[in-house]
């Protein structure tokens, strides 16, 4: 970022690259001429700085992919209430490996209270760190329960597939492994909490591309408008 203004800034969230893919023994292969990245932050000035830097690049290399920034669509915040059904755009990490290195790979059943409790503690801590909520507001956000989609879990089990996997990350020069969960779920929480999660992600390591969610059964295209376009080429 320009200077080092956002060098330690972590209040942002992003998805994996979305496109036509195929998995092989050598990894993930893209067969799309275009890919999409979903990026979010509660700080508008940070998003603007990120986009300025991104579009100042002729090409961007991600792994073996060579990408050219083409255009940006702005997604408008939908109206949320206290009961919202979500899908995961990236896996959810329950605990920060820097804080709890011994629990970061442990499997926690998503139907359990422990699953909700860990995400509740992480969410309230992140909300508190923003400084945007008073102590009274934080204390009022005691309602928080996650209900995973039972039909999805049953189908995954019947098809002998997995919704929880181990992912490798780099943290402070260390190579760490964390468990991530990808599943649809319903969240019962205050509207302010729902709005925070929609922008800032759910769980730990949001700034590393984990925990991005979207509304289930919703057409995000209807909530977007073109914000920036590269007219070159």
N, C-alpha and C positions, 0 to 999 in steps of 0.2 A: 504494500500500500504506500501512498505518497508519504515520504518521510518515514516515520515509524509510529504514526498516530494510532494505527490499529494493529500494531505488532503483537500485542497480548490480548487483543479483543477476541472474545469467544461466544458472543451472543448472536450466533447465526446457525443455520441448519440447512442441509442440502440432501438431495436424493442421489441415488446412483444414476448413471447414464441410462436413459431409456431409449430402446430401439429394438430392431429385429436382431436377436442373438441366438447363438447355438453354443452349447457347452461341449468341449472335447477334452481329451486328456491333457492337452496343452493349455487349456484355460478357456476363457470366454471370447468368442469371436462375434464381431458385429457384421451384419449383412445389410445394414441400412445406409442410405446415402445421407440421412440426417439423424441426429440423436438429440435428446432433450434432457436438460438438467433443471431440476426444480430447486430454487434457492430462496431462502427467507431469512429475515432479520427484523427485529422490532425497531432498529435504528435506521431510519430512512437515509441519513447521510452516509452510513456505512454501505448500504446497497448501492447508492449512487457512485461512491468511490470505487467499489468493486467492479461495477459495470464500466466505468471510465477506463480502468486498468485493463479489463478484459477486452474491450473493443479497441484498445490501443495496440493490441497484438494482431499481427497478420495471421499467425497460426498459433495454436495451442496444442502441445503434445500431452496426452494422457495415456500412460503406458506405451503401447505401440500405435495408438491412434493419433492421427494428425487431424486436428479439428480447426475449422474457421468459424469464428463468431458470426452469426447471421442476423438474428433478431431476438428481441426480448418482449414477452407478453407479461403484463402486470395482472396478477390475480387479486380480485377484490375480496376482502374478508366476508365470508358468508355469515348470515345470522345464526348464532349458536345459542342453544339453551342448556339446561342442566342434564340432559340425556342425549348423548351423541354417539352414533355408531361410526367407527373409523376403520380404515384399512391402512396397512403399513406400506409406505413408499421405500423404506429402508428398515433394517432390523432394529429392534429395541434392545438396549443394553440396560440391565437392571442396576448395576453398581459400577462405580468408577474404580478401575483397577488400582489407581494410585491410592485410593482410600481403603479398599478392601481387596487386596491382591489374592486372598485365599478363597474368596467367594465368587470371583469373576467368571469361573467356568462351571460353577455348580448349576445343575438343572433345578429350576423352581417351577412346579406345576402352575400354569397360568390361572387355574381355577382356585388356587389357594389364597388365603389372606396375605401370606408372605409376599406373593407377587404384587398385589395391590399396595401393600405397606411400603415395599422398597421403592416403588415408583412414586408413591405419595411423598415420601421423605425427600427423594431427589427433586421432585417438582417444586415443593415448597421451599427448598433450599435455593434453587435457581431463581425462583420468584423473589425471594428475600434479597438475594445478591444484586438484583437489578436496581433496587432502591426506589422502585415505582409503586410499592405497596406499603401501607402503614402496618405497624405491629397488630393493630386491631383487625385490619383486613386479612392479614396472614392467619391470625387466630380464627377468623370466621370461615376459613376454607377447610373445615374439618371433614366435610363430606367428600369422599373419594373412594370409588369402588370400580374395579374393572371386571367386566363379565365377558369372557371369551366366547366366540361363536361356537356353540357345542356341535352343530352340524358340520362345521368346517373341521374341527378337531377329529370328529368321528371319520370323516371322509379321508383325511390325511392318514389316520391310523389304518383304515381299511385298504388304502392304496399303498401302504408301506412306504410312506414318504415322511419327510421331516419338516417341522416348523421351527425347530431350534437347532442352530448350528454354531460351531466354533469359528470365530474370525480372528485374524492376526492383525494387530495394529502396532504402530511405532509410537512410543510415548517417552519423551525425555531421553532419547537415545537407546531405549530398551525395546525389545521385541516382546510384546505381551499377547496373550490369548484371552478372548472374552466370548461369552455366549450371547448370541443374539436371537431374538424371537420375532417371527414374521407371521402375523395372524390377524384376522378381523376381530374387533371387540367393541363392546359398548362401554362408554365411560360415564359414570354418574358423578358429577362434580359441579361446582359453582360455575356460572357463565364466564367469570373472569379467568378461572383456571382453564376452561375449555379454550378460550381465545389465546391464552398464553401458550398452551401446548400446540395449537394449530400453527402458530408462528415459530415458536422456539423449539419444538420437538418434545418428545416424551422420553424420559430416561437419561442415562449418562452418555457422554461423548457426542452430544449433538453437533458440536463444531467439527467432528471428524466424519460427519455424514451418517450418523445413526439416529434412529428415533423419529424420522420424518413421517407424518401421518396425513391422510386426506379423508374427506368424508366418503363413507360407503354409499354406493348406488347414486352418485352425484356426477353431473356433467361439468367438469371444471372449465371446459372451453367456454361455457356460457358466462363464466365469472371473470373472463379475461379480456384485455384490450391491448393492442400493440403499443408498447412504450418506447422502444428503440429499434432501429433497423439499420443494418449495414448496407449501404447503397453501392459499395464497390463490387465490381464483378457481376 
